[in-house]
Amino acid sequence: MAKRVFIPLCPGFEEMEAIIMIDVLRRGNVEVVTAGKSKEPILAARKTLHLADQTFSEIVPNEFDAILLPGGLEGTKQLMKDPEISSILKSFQVTKKMIGAICAAPNVLRHLDIITGEDLYTAFPSADDLAKGKGGMYTGKRIESHNNIHTSIGPGSAFEFSLYILEKLEGKEIMEKVKAGLQLP
Protein backbone atom coordinates (compact mmCIF):
# COMPACT_ATOMS: atom_id res chain seq x y z
CA MET A 1 0.00 0.00 0.00
CA ALA A 2 1.33 3.44 -0.94
CA LYS A 3 2.43 5.76 1.83
CA ARG A 4 0.27 8.85 2.37
CA VAL A 5 1.66 12.29 3.17
CA PHE A 6 -0.22 15.44 4.18
CA ILE A 7 1.14 18.87 3.18
CA PRO A 8 -0.76 21.88 4.57
CA LEU A 9 -0.78 25.03 2.46
CA CYS A 10 -1.36 28.37 4.18
CA PRO A 11 -1.31 31.80 2.54
CA GLY A 12 2.32 32.84 2.13
CA PHE A 13 3.75 29.31 1.89
CA GLU A 14 7.00 28.95 -0.05
CA GLU A 15 5.86 27.51 -3.36
CA MET A 16 9.21 26.04 -4.36
CA GLU A 17 9.40 23.96 -1.18
CA ALA A 18 5.81 22.74 -1.31
CA ILE A 19 5.71 21.97 -5.02
CA ILE A 20 9.08 20.19 -5.02
CA MET A 21 8.02 18.03 -2.06
CA ILE A 22 4.69 17.22 -3.73
CA ASP A 23 6.30 16.49 -7.11
CA VAL A 24 9.23 14.35 -5.87
CA LEU A 25 7.06 12.28 -3.54
CA ARG A 26 4.39 11.69 -6.19
CA ARG A 27 7.10 10.59 -8.64
CA GLY A 28 7.96 7.98 -5.99
CA ASN A 29 4.35 6.78 -5.88
CA VAL A 30 3.62 8.39 -2.52
CA GLU A 31 0.06 9.66 -2.23
CA VAL A 32 0.36 13.34 -1.34
CA VAL A 33 -2.69 15.22 -0.12
CA THR A 34 -2.56 18.99 0.19
CA ALA A 35 -5.04 20.94 2.27
CA GLY A 36 -5.87 24.55 2.97
CA LYS A 37 -8.06 26.36 5.47
CA SER A 38 -10.83 26.63 2.87
CA LYS A 39 -11.56 25.63 -0.73
CA GLU A 40 -10.45 29.07 -1.93
CA PRO A 41 -7.23 29.47 -3.98
CA ILE A 42 -4.18 30.00 -1.76
CA LEU A 43 -1.82 32.89 -2.53
CA ALA A 44 1.76 31.71 -1.96
CA ALA A 45 4.86 33.73 -1.05
CA ARG A 46 5.75 34.65 -4.65
CA LYS A 47 2.15 35.58 -5.47
CA THR A 48 1.23 32.37 -7.31
CA LEU A 49 -2.23 30.87 -6.75
CA HIS A 50 -2.71 27.23 -5.71
CA LEU A 51 -5.64 24.90 -5.16
CA ALA A 52 -5.46 22.38 -2.33
CA ASP A 53 -6.94 18.88 -2.56
CA GLN A 54 -8.90 19.19 0.70
CA THR A 55 -9.52 21.47 3.67
CA PHE A 56 -7.83 21.10 7.06
CA SER A 57 -11.14 19.97 8.58
CA GLU A 58 -11.27 17.03 6.14
CA ILE A 59 -7.87 15.67 7.22
CA VAL A 60 -7.93 12.52 9.37
CA PRO A 61 -4.40 12.21 10.83
CA ASN A 62 -4.49 8.44 11.33
CA GLU A 63 -4.93 8.03 7.54
CA PHE A 64 -1.45 9.49 6.91
CA ASP A 65 2.11 8.26 7.39
CA ALA A 66 3.70 11.71 7.49
CA ILE A 67 3.08 15.44 7.56
CA LEU A 68 5.46 17.87 5.82
CA LEU A 69 5.38 21.61 6.42
CA PRO A 70 6.62 23.98 3.71
CA GLY A 71 8.20 27.21 4.89
CA GLY A 72 7.72 30.76 3.79
CA LEU A 73 7.61 33.43 6.47
CA GLU A 74 3.90 34.28 6.24
CA GLY A 75 2.89 30.66 5.64
CA THR A 76 4.80 29.63 8.75
CA LYS A 77 3.11 32.32 10.83
CA GLN A 78 -0.27 31.06 9.57
CA LEU A 79 0.64 27.44 10.45
CA MET A 80 1.73 28.54 13.94
CA LYS A 81 -1.63 30.09 14.77
CA ASP A 82 -3.97 27.55 13.14
CA PRO A 83 -5.68 25.35 15.78
CA GLU A 84 -6.52 22.58 13.29
CA ILE A 85 -2.87 22.27 12.23
CA SER A 86 -1.79 22.32 15.89
CA SER A 87 -4.17 19.45 16.63
CA ILE A 88 -3.03 17.45 13.60
CA LEU A 89 0.65 17.95 14.46
CA LYS A 90 0.08 16.91 18.08
CA SER A 91 -1.66 13.76 16.82
CA PHE A 92 1.38 12.93 14.67
CA GLN A 93 3.68 13.60 17.63
CA VAL A 94 1.71 11.31 19.98
CA THR A 95 1.64 8.46 17.46
CA LYS A 96 5.33 9.02 16.59
CA LYS A 97 4.61 9.43 12.89
CA MET A 98 7.01 11.24 10.58
CA ILE A 99 6.97 15.02 10.83
CA GLY A 100 8.98 17.14 8.43
CA ALA A 101 9.50 20.89 8.13
CA ILE A 102 11.65 23.05 5.88
CA CYS A 103 12.89 26.65 5.95
CA ALA A 104 10.96 28.71 8.52
CA ALA A 105 8.49 25.89 9.29
CA PRO A 106 10.60 24.11 11.96
CA ASN A 107 9.60 27.08 14.12
CA VAL A 108 6.04 25.74 14.08
CA LEU A 109 7.36 22.55 15.71
CA ARG A 110 9.32 24.57 18.28
CA HIS A 111 6.28 26.76 18.97
CA LEU A 112 4.15 23.65 19.67
CA ASP A 113 6.87 22.01 21.82
CA ILE A 114 7.31 19.19 19.32
CA ILE A 115 10.96 20.24 19.10
CA THR A 116 12.13 20.96 22.65
CA GLY A 117 15.17 21.04 24.91
CA GLU A 118 18.21 19.45 23.27
CA ASP A 119 16.35 18.19 20.16
CA LEU A 120 18.46 18.84 17.08
CA TYR A 121 16.90 20.79 14.20
CA THR A 122 17.79 23.04 11.32
CA ALA A 123 15.86 25.89 9.70
CA PHE A 124 16.37 28.97 7.57
CA PRO A 125 19.00 31.07 9.37
CA SER A 126 17.24 34.26 10.42
CA ALA A 127 17.66 36.90 13.06
CA ASP A 128 13.86 36.81 13.48
CA ASP A 129 13.23 33.87 15.83
CA LEU A 130 9.56 33.02 15.27
CA ALA A 131 9.48 30.71 18.30
CA LYS A 132 11.17 32.96 20.84
CA GLY A 133 12.01 31.25 24.10
CA LYS A 134 11.29 27.77 22.76
CA GLY A 135 13.70 24.86 22.77
CA GLY A 136 15.72 22.85 20.33
CA MET A 137 19.37 22.95 19.34
CA TYR A 138 19.94 24.64 15.97
CA THR A 139 22.65 22.90 13.89
CA GLY A 140 22.59 24.82 10.59
CA LYS A 141 22.91 21.56 8.63
CA ARG A 142 21.08 21.18 5.33
CA ILE A 143 19.02 18.31 6.78
CA GLU A 144 18.69 17.34 10.42
CA SER A 145 16.86 14.34 11.84
CA HIS A 146 16.01 13.66 15.45
CA ASN A 147 13.74 10.73 16.23
CA ASN A 148 10.74 11.05 13.88
CA ILE A 149 11.31 14.78 13.21
CA HIS A 150 13.11 15.81 10.00
CA THR A 151 14.01 19.42 9.24
CA SER A 152 15.75 21.19 6.37
CA ILE A 153 17.31 24.60 5.88
CA GLY A 154 15.49 26.27 2.98
CA PRO A 155 14.41 26.47 -0.65
CA GLY A 156 17.83 25.42 -1.95
CA SER A 157 17.60 22.14 -0.03
CA ALA A 158 14.08 21.25 -1.21
CA PHE A 159 15.17 18.56 -3.68
CA GLU A 160 17.58 16.85 -1.31
CA PHE A 161 15.07 17.04 1.55
CA SER A 162 12.29 15.62 -0.62
CA LEU A 163 14.53 12.77 -1.79
CA TYR A 164 15.59 12.15 1.82
CA ILE A 165 11.94 11.89 2.89
CA LEU A 166 11.15 9.68 -0.11
CA GLU A 167 13.94 7.30 0.87
CA LYS A 168 12.62 7.16 4.45
CA LEU A 169 9.13 6.36 3.17
CA GLU A 170 9.78 4.12 0.14
CA GLY A 171 13.40 2.98 0.34
CA LYS A 172 16.69 3.70 -1.39
CA GLU A 173 15.86 1.97 -4.68
CA ILE A 174 12.78 4.09 -5.38
CA MET A 175 14.57 7.25 -4.22
CA GLU A 176 17.51 6.56 -6.58
CA LYS A 177 15.14 5.93 -9.50
CA VAL A 178 13.32 9.23 -8.87
CA LYS A 179 16.61 11.08 -8.39
CA ALA A 180 17.96 9.76 -11.70
CA GLY A 181 14.83 10.98 -13.48
CA LEU A 182 15.28 14.48 -12.07
CA GLN A 183 18.73 14.91 -13.67
CA LEU A 184 20.11 16.55 -10.53
CA PRO A 185 23.88 17.18 -10.40
C-alpha positions as CSV (number, residue, x, y, z in Angstrom):
1,M,0.0,0.0,0.0
2,A,1.3,3.4,-0.9
3,K,2.4,5.8,1.8
4,R,0.3,8.9,2.4
5,V,1.7,12.3,3.2
6,F,-0.2,15.4,4.2
7,I,1.1,18.9,3.2
8,P,-0.8,21.9,4.6
9,L,-0.8,25.0,2.5
10,C,-1.4,28.4,4.2
11,P,-1.3,31.8,2.5
12,G,2.3,32.8,2.1
13,F,3.7,29.3,1.9
14,E,7.0,29.0,-0.1
15,E,5.9,27.5,-3.4
16,M,9.2,26.0,-4.4
17,E,9.4,24.0,-1.2
18,A,5.8,22.7,-1.3
19,I,5.7,22.0,-5.0
20,I,9.1,20.2,-5.0
21,M,8.0,18.0,-2.1
22,I,4.7,17.2,-3.7
23,D,6.3,16.5,-7.1
24,V,9.2,14.4,-5.9
25,L,7.1,12.3,-3.5
26,R,4.4,11.7,-6.2
27,R,7.1,10.6,-8.6
28,G,8.0,8.0,-6.0
29,N,4.3,6.8,-5.9
30,V,3.6,8.4,-2.5
31,E,0.1,9.7,-2.2
32,V,0.4,13.3,-1.3
33,V,-2.7,15.2,-0.1
34,T,-2.6,19.0,0.2
35,A,-5.0,20.9,2.3
36,G,-5.9,24.6,3.0
37,K,-8.1,26.4,5.5
38,S,-10.8,26.6,2.9
39,K,-11.6,25.6,-0.7
40,E,-10.4,29.1,-1.9
41,P,-7.2,29.5,-4.0
42,I,-4.2,30.0,-1.8
43,L,-1.8,32.9,-2.5
44,A,1.8,31.7,-2.0
45,A,4.9,33.7,-1.1
46,R,5.8,34.7,-4.6
47,K,2.1,35.6,-5.5
48,T,1.2,32.4,-7.3
49,L,-2.2,30.9,-6.7
50,H,-2.7,27.2,-5.7
51,L,-5.6,24.9,-5.2
52,A,-5.5,22.4,-2.3
53,D,-6.9,18.9,-2.6
54,Q,-8.9,19.2,0.7
55,T,-9.5,21.5,3.7
56,F,-7.8,21.1,7.1
57,S,-11.1,20.0,8.6
58,E,-11.3,17.0,6.1
59,I,-7.9,15.7,7.2
60,V,-7.9,12.5,9.4
61,P,-4.4,12.2,10.8
62,N,-4.5,8.4,11.3
63,E,-4.9,8.0,7.5
64,F,-1.5,9.5,6.9
65,D,2.1,8.3,7.4
66,A,3.7,11.7,7.5
67,I,3.1,15.4,7.6
68,L,5.5,17.9,5.8
69,L,5.4,21.6,6.4
70,P,6.6,24.0,3.7
71,G,8.2,27.2,4.9
72,G,7.7,30.8,3.8
73,L,7.6,33.4,6.5
74,E,3.9,34.3,6.2
75,G,2.9,30.7,5.6
76,T,4.8,29.6,8.8
77,K,3.1,32.3,10.8
78,Q,-0.3,31.1,9.6
79,L,0.6,27.4,10.4
80,M,1.7,28.5,13.9
81,K,-1.6,30.1,14.8
82,D,-4.0,27.5,13.1
83,P,-5.7,25.4,15.8
84,E,-6.5,22.6,13.3
85,I,-2.9,22.3,12.2
86,S,-1.8,22.3,15.9
87,S,-4.2,19.5,16.6
88,I,-3.0,17.5,13.6
89,L,0.6,18.0,14.5
90,K,0.1,16.9,18.1
91,S,-1.7,13.8,16.8
92,F,1.4,12.9,14.7
93,Q,3.7,13.6,17.6
94,V,1.7,11.3,20.0
95,T,1.6,8.5,17.5
96,K,5.3,9.0,16.6
97,K,4.6,9.4,12.9
98,M,7.0,11.2,10.6
99,I,7.0,15.0,10.8
100,G,9.0,17.1,8.4
101,A,9.5,20.9,8.1
102,I,11.6,23.1,5.9
103,C,12.9,26.7,5.9
104,A,11.0,28.7,8.5
105,A,8.5,25.9,9.3
106,P,10.6,24.1,12.0
107,N,9.6,27.1,14.1
108,V,6.0,25.7,14.1
109,L,7.4,22.6,15.7
110,R,9.3,24.6,18.3
111,H,6.3,26.8,19.0
112,L,4.2,23.7,19.7
113,D,6.9,22.0,21.8
114,I,7.3,19.2,19.3
115,I,11.0,20.2,19.1
116,T,12.1,21.0,22.7
117,G,15.2,21.0,24.9
118,E,18.2,19.5,23.3
119,D,16.3,18.2,20.2
120,L,18.5,18.8,17.1
121,Y,16.9,20.8,14.2
122,T,17.8,23.0,11.3
123,A,15.9,25.9,9.7
124,F,16.4,29.0,7.6
125,P,19.0,31.1,9.4
126,S,17.2,34.3,10.4
127,A,17.7,36.9,13.1
128,D,13.9,36.8,13.5
129,D,13.2,33.9,15.8
130,L,9.6,33.0,15.3
131,A,9.5,30.7,18.3
132,K,11.2,33.0,20.8
133,G,12.0,31.3,24.1
134,K,11.3,27.8,22.8
135,G,13.7,24.9,22.8
136,G,15.7,22.8,20.3
137,M,19.4,23.0,19.3
138,Y,19.9,24.6,16.0
139,T,22.6,22.9,13.9
140,G,22.6,24.8,10.6
141,K,22.9,21.6,8.6
142,R,21.1,21.2,5.3
143,I,19.0,18.3,6.8
144,E,18.7,17.3,10.4
145,S,16.9,14.3,11.8
146,H,16.0,13.7,15.4
147,N,13.7,10.7,16.2
148,N,10.7,11.0,13.9
149,I,11.3,14.8,13.2
150,H,13.1,15.8,10.0
151,T,14.0,19.4,9.2
152,S,15.7,21.2,6.4
153,I,17.3,24.6,5.9
154,G,15.5,26.3,3.0
155,P,14.4,26.5,-0.7
156,G,17.8,25.4,-1.9
157,S,17.6,22.1,0.0
158,A,14.1,21.3,-1.2
159,F,15.2,18.6,-3.7
160,E,17.6,16.8,-1.3
161,F,15.1,17.0,1.6
162,S,12.3,15.6,-0.6
163,L,14.5,12.8,-1.8
164,Y,15.6,12.1,1.8
165,I,11.9,11.9,2.9
166,L,11.2,9.7,-0.1
167,E,13.9,7.3,0.9
168,K,12.6,7.2,4.5
169,L,9.1,6.4,3.2
170,E,9.8,4.1,0.1
171,G,13.4,3.0,0.3
172,K,16.7,3.7,-1.4
173,E,15.9,2.0,-4.7
174,I,12.8,4.1,-5.4
175,M,14.6,7.2,-4.2
176,E,17.5,6.6,-6.6
177,K,15.1,5.9,-9.5
178,V,13.3,9.2,-8.9
179,K,16.6,11.1,-8.4
180,A,18.0,9.8,-11.7
181,G,14.8,11.0,-13.5
182,L,15.3,14.5,-12.1
183,Q,18.7,14.9,-13.7
184,L,20.1,16.5,-10.5
185,P,23.9,17.2,-10.4
